[in-house]
Amino acid sequence: MTAVDRRTEIKAKHRQSIVDAASTIMRQRLTSEFSVDELAVAADVSRRTIFNHFASIDDVVIEACGNELAEVVEHLASISPASTGTKVPIFDDLAETFRQADLITPMVYLTKVLGSDDPQLTPRQAQMSGRAFTEINERLGRELHSRHPEADPLEVGLLVSTMTNGLLVIYLHWMSECGAVDSPESRNLWSQLVERLITSLRTGFGSH
């Protein structure tokens, strides 16, 4: 291993330690409010190391939140590839992922961690939630591209961005209706909203 490789490995290890420490603090305290010094101690790194990787604590929190929502990407990766000689459309791949992935559990947790479970999100909650969905947008794009290497990268990017932005919109609507509650009723509403999003994107808005 070269010196450059070692430095890259160390940097990656430090970054992961910082994000893991933030996730641990958030789970223990059910809040995303903590200081740089507290994070540095938990991650066993210096303040300077934290800011070598992240511009702010909020950026660390966003990455940790994105990890909580990563089940969407993991579920896509777990779906068996289409049989030889057949081709599963990218849209169907993505739609089935959103249908099957359990987003309620991480969304309820993250909503509480980022502020409160009040149906009306604070500006910070809305902003942080949006950035967390951006995290899964990037991860989904990479995973879809690996599953469909023949696809136009621009087409993949547009599709994933449209789907995840729609997911954020229905999340905000779901929150206004249910609050951060995991119940049969809230899950039923979420399923209905996901199907409405999929149908609207497949057939066009205003066509049904």
NORPE-V430074 format. One line per field, one symbol per residue. psi: psi as a letter, one per 40 degrees, with the letter a starting at -180 (. if undefined). A space follows every 50 residues. Layout:
BEGIN
psi: ???
END
This chain:
BEGIN
psi: hiddddddddddddddddddddddddddefiehiidddddddefiidddd eddididdddddddddddeedddddddehhiiiheihhiddddddddddd hgeddddddddddeciehdhiidddddddddddddddddddddddddgee ihddddddddddddddddddddddddddaghhiddddddddddddddddd ddeihee.
END
